[in-house]
Amino acid sequence: MKYITLSLFFLSTLLVSCADPQEKKVQELKKVTIALHDEVMPRMGEITELSTDLKDLREDLKADTTDSAINEIGVINDRIKSLDDAYEGMMQWMADYEPRFEEEHPMDSAVVYYEQQRTYIERVKLDMEKSIEDAAGYLEQ
């Protein structure tokens, strides 16, 4: 009996240690994806603030009908659109993200899904950082 119990213990240990490598990959992809999200999510307020500052500046320039003011308004509009697009990208990613995708789909599909989600949130991160940098740089001029 002692040998049977010991054998069952080793067998169960072996089975656990041979867990599906795709499941491990899914967990790692989810961890990286959420870490990227958590890194840039706090900057959403910064986007809103910069957008408001640019809109205020645009309002101040609307009274000026010179070509240079009109050109500046065009640049400001581009910066605002970039900020808005970055903000919307994050909101869309959060709305579409399925944190339990692997529970209802095969593991190979889950790996593909979470790789796509990692790529998507990396793009969102880059868009947010660039739009913030461009808007802040413009306002500092």
C-alpha atoms as a printed R data frame, in Angstrom:
    type eleno elety resid chain resno       x      y       z
1   ATOM     1    CA   MET     A     1   0.000  0.000   0.000
2   ATOM     2    CA   LYS     A     2   2.861  2.315   0.866
3   ATOM     3    CA   TYR     A     3   4.386  1.769  -2.587
4   ATOM     4    CA   ILE     A     4   1.066  2.405  -4.327
5   ATOM     5    CA   THR     A     5   0.606  5.700  -2.458
6   ATOM     6    CA   LEU     A     6   4.185  6.716  -3.205
7   ATOM     7    CA   SER     A     7   3.763  5.760  -6.866
8   ATOM     8    CA   LEU     A     8   0.549  7.768  -7.132
9   ATOM     9    CA   PHE     A     9   2.305 10.764  -5.575
10  ATOM    10    CA   PHE     A    10   5.151 10.623  -8.102
11  ATOM    11    CA   LEU     A    11   2.749 10.069 -10.970
12  ATOM    12    CA   SER     A    12   0.644 13.078  -9.994
13  ATOM    13    CA   THR     A    13   3.809 15.193  -9.590
14  ATOM    14    CA   LEU     A    14   4.933 14.103 -13.030
15  ATOM    15    CA   LEU     A    15   1.574 14.993 -14.564
16  ATOM    16    CA   VAL     A    16   1.557 18.433 -12.958
17  ATOM    17    CA   SER     A    17   5.109 19.140 -14.086
18  ATOM    18    CA   CYS     A    18   4.160 18.189 -17.650
19  ATOM    19    CA   ALA     A    19   1.314 20.725 -17.789
20  ATOM    20    CA   ASP     A    20   0.348 22.079 -21.166
21  ATOM    21    CA   PRO     A    21   3.115 24.447 -22.350
22  ATOM    22    CA   GLN     A    22   0.492 26.455 -24.228
23  ATOM    23    CA   GLU     A    23  -1.286 27.139 -20.961
24  ATOM    24    CA   LYS     A    24   1.952 28.512 -19.545
25  ATOM    25    CA   LYS     A    25   2.370 30.635 -22.678
26  ATOM    26    CA   VAL     A    26  -1.175 31.992 -22.273
27  ATOM    27    CA   GLN     A    27  -0.496 32.952 -18.660
28  ATOM    28    CA   GLU     A    28   2.735 34.709 -19.620
29  ATOM    29    CA   LEU     A    29   1.086 36.587 -22.505
30  ATOM    30    CA   LYS     A    30  -1.755 37.685 -20.231
31  ATOM    31    CA   LYS     A    31   0.733 38.902 -17.633
32  ATOM    32    CA   VAL     A    32   2.729 40.930 -20.178
33  ATOM    33    CA   THR     A    33  -0.430 42.350 -21.758
34  ATOM    34    CA   ILE     A    34  -1.899 43.513 -18.471
35  ATOM    35    CA   ALA     A    35   1.466 44.944 -17.382
36  ATOM    36    CA   LEU     A    36   1.528 47.059 -20.564
37  ATOM    37    CA   HIS     A    37  -2.011 48.211 -19.894
38  ATOM    38    CA   ASP     A    38  -1.197 49.038 -16.278
39  ATOM    39    CA   GLU     A    39   1.851 51.013 -17.368
40  ATOM    40    CA   VAL     A    40  -0.048 53.441 -19.602
41  ATOM    41    CA   MET     A    41  -3.567 53.470 -18.155
42  ATOM    42    CA   PRO     A    42  -2.647 56.104 -15.538
43  ATOM    43    CA   ARG     A    43  -1.722 58.448 -18.395
44  ATOM    44    CA   MET     A    44  -5.324 58.678 -19.600
45  ATOM    45    CA   GLY     A    45  -5.809 61.696 -17.329
46  ATOM    46    CA   GLU     A    46  -2.754 63.311 -18.887
47  ATOM    47    CA   ILE     A    47  -4.324 62.882 -22.325
48  ATOM    48    CA   THR     A    48  -7.528 64.551 -21.156
49  ATOM    49    CA   GLU     A    49  -5.616 67.419 -19.577
50  ATOM    50    CA   LEU     A    50  -3.492 68.045 -22.664
51  ATOM    51    CA   SER     A    51  -6.527 67.897 -24.927
52  ATOM    52    CA   THR     A    52  -8.316 70.476 -22.767
53  ATOM    53    CA   ASP     A    53  -5.258 72.761 -22.791
54  ATOM    54    CA   LEU     A    54  -5.016 72.516 -26.580
55  ATOM    55    CA   LYS     A    55  -8.722 73.234 -27.014
56  ATOM    56    CA   ASP     A    56  -8.388 76.317 -24.794
57  ATOM    57    CA   LEU     A    57  -5.439 77.507 -26.876
58  ATOM    58    CA   ARG     A    58  -7.396 76.880 -30.065
59  ATOM    59    CA   GLU     A    59 -10.264 79.013 -28.741
60  ATOM    60    CA   ASP     A    60  -7.846 81.843 -28.000
61  ATOM    61    CA   LEU     A    61  -6.493 81.675 -31.562
62  ATOM    62    CA   LYS     A    62  -9.898 81.635 -33.274
63  ATOM    63    CA   ALA     A    63 -10.186 85.424 -33.023
64  ATOM    64    CA   ASP     A    64  -6.928 85.775 -34.973
65  ATOM    65    CA   THR     A    65  -7.527 85.458 -38.727
66  ATOM    66    CA   THR     A    66  -3.907 85.628 -39.835
67  ATOM    67    CA   ASP     A    67  -2.468 82.789 -41.882
68  ATOM    68    CA   SER     A    68  -0.083 81.852 -39.079
69  ATOM    69    CA   ALA     A    69  -2.970 81.551 -36.584
70  ATOM    70    CA   ILE     A    70  -4.945 79.458 -39.041
71  ATOM    71    CA   ASN     A    71  -1.912 77.206 -39.515
72  ATOM    72    CA   GLU     A    72  -1.485 76.918 -35.746
73  ATOM    73    CA   ILE     A    73  -5.121 75.921 -35.363
74  ATOM    74    CA   GLY     A    74  -4.518 73.164 -37.924
75  ATOM    75    CA   VAL     A    75  -1.525 71.887 -35.935
76  ATOM    76    CA   ILE     A    76  -3.542 72.059 -32.711
77  ATOM    77    CA   ASN     A    77  -6.395 70.123 -34.329
78  ATOM    78    CA   ASP     A    78  -3.919 67.427 -35.397
79  ATOM    79    CA   ARG     A    79  -2.562 67.151 -31.837
80  ATOM    80    CA   ILE     A    80  -6.072 66.961 -30.385
81  ATOM    81    CA   LYS     A    81  -7.057 64.252 -32.878
82  ATOM    82    CA   SER     A    82  -3.939 62.265 -32.031
83  ATOM    83    CA   LEU     A    83  -4.747 62.488 -28.309
84  ATOM    84    CA   ASP     A    84  -8.384 61.564 -28.904
85  ATOM    85    CA   ASP     A    85  -7.408 58.605 -31.097
86  ATOM    86    CA   ALA     A    86  -4.963 57.341 -28.458
87  ATOM    87    CA   TYR     A    87  -7.594 57.697 -25.737
88  ATOM    88    CA   GLU     A    88 -10.173 55.899 -27.863
89  ATOM    89    CA   GLY     A    89  -7.653 53.159 -28.663
90  ATOM    90    CA   MET     A    90  -7.272 52.394 -24.963
91  ATOM    91    CA   MET     A    91 -11.011 52.502 -24.358
92  ATOM    92    CA   GLN     A    92 -11.637 50.187 -27.306
93  ATOM    93    CA   TRP     A    93  -8.942 47.746 -26.205
94  ATOM    94    CA   MET     A    94 -10.425 47.582 -22.703
95  ATOM    95    CA   ALA     A    95 -13.926 47.031 -24.096
96  ATOM    96    CA   ASP     A    96 -12.775 44.235 -26.425
97  ATOM    97    CA   TYR     A    97 -10.303 42.449 -24.129
98  ATOM    98    CA   GLU     A    98 -11.510 39.054 -22.876
99  ATOM    99    CA   PRO     A    99  -9.486 38.129 -19.767
100 ATOM   100    CA   ARG     A   100 -10.928 34.595 -19.680
101 ATOM   101    CA   PHE     A   101 -10.731 33.796 -23.376
102 ATOM   102    CA   GLU     A   102  -8.863 30.543 -22.728
103 ATOM   103    CA   GLU     A   103 -11.695 29.168 -20.601
104 ATOM   104    CA   GLU     A   104 -14.021 28.899 -23.586
105 ATOM   105    CA   HIS     A   105 -11.560 28.327 -26.443
106 ATOM   106    CA   PRO     A   106  -8.825 25.824 -27.278
107 ATOM   107    CA   MET     A   107  -5.378 26.688 -25.922
108 ATOM   108    CA   ASP     A   108  -3.839 27.172 -29.365
109 ATOM   109    CA   SER     A   109  -6.547 29.756 -30.154
110 ATOM   110    CA   ALA     A   110  -5.955 31.384 -26.788
111 ATOM   111    CA   VAL     A   111  -2.240 31.758 -27.511
112 ATOM   112    CA   VAL     A   112  -3.043 33.471 -30.813
113 ATOM   113    CA   TYR     A   113  -5.667 35.683 -29.144
114 ATOM   114    CA   TYR     A   114  -3.361 36.845 -26.347
115 ATOM   115    CA   GLU     A   115  -0.491 37.440 -28.776
116 ATOM   116    CA   GLN     A   116  -2.828 39.682 -30.760
117 ATOM   117    CA   GLN     A   117  -3.927 41.446 -27.582
118 ATOM   118    CA   ARG     A   118  -0.313 42.046 -26.574
119 ATOM   119    CA   THR     A   119   0.393 43.521 -30.009
120 ATOM   120    CA   TYR     A   120  -2.727 45.679 -29.822
121 ATOM   121    CA   ILE     A   121  -1.919 47.097 -26.367
122 ATOM   122    CA   GLU     A   122   1.694 47.714 -27.444
123 ATOM   123    CA   ARG     A   123   0.307 49.827 -30.306
124 ATOM   124    CA   VAL     A   124  -2.022 51.636 -27.895
125 ATOM   125    CA   LYS     A   125   0.934 52.319 -25.586
126 ATOM   126    CA   LEU     A   126   3.029 53.747 -28.423
127 ATOM   127    CA   ASP     A   127   0.127 55.876 -29.686
128 ATOM   128    CA   MET     A   128  -0.527 57.240 -26.212
129 ATOM   129    CA   GLU     A   129   3.113 58.035 -25.519
130 ATOM   130    CA   LYS     A   130   3.616 59.727 -28.903
131 ATOM   131    CA   SER     A   131   0.441 61.804 -28.703
132 ATOM   132    CA   ILE     A   132   1.308 62.929 -25.167
133 ATOM   133    CA   GLU     A   133   4.873 63.776 -26.156
134 ATOM   134    CA   ASP     A   134   3.762 65.717 -29.247
135 ATOM   135    CA   ALA     A   135   1.030 67.649 -27.414
136 ATOM   136    CA   ALA     A   136   3.209 68.469 -24.406
137 ATOM   137    CA   GLY     A   137   6.046 69.534 -26.690
138 ATOM   138    CA   TYR     A   138   3.729 71.793 -28.657
139 ATOM   139    CA   LEU     A   139   2.345 73.415 -25.505
140 ATOM   140    CA   GLU     A   140   5.847 74.046 -24.179
141 ATOM   141    CA   GLN     A   141   6.723 76.140 -27.263
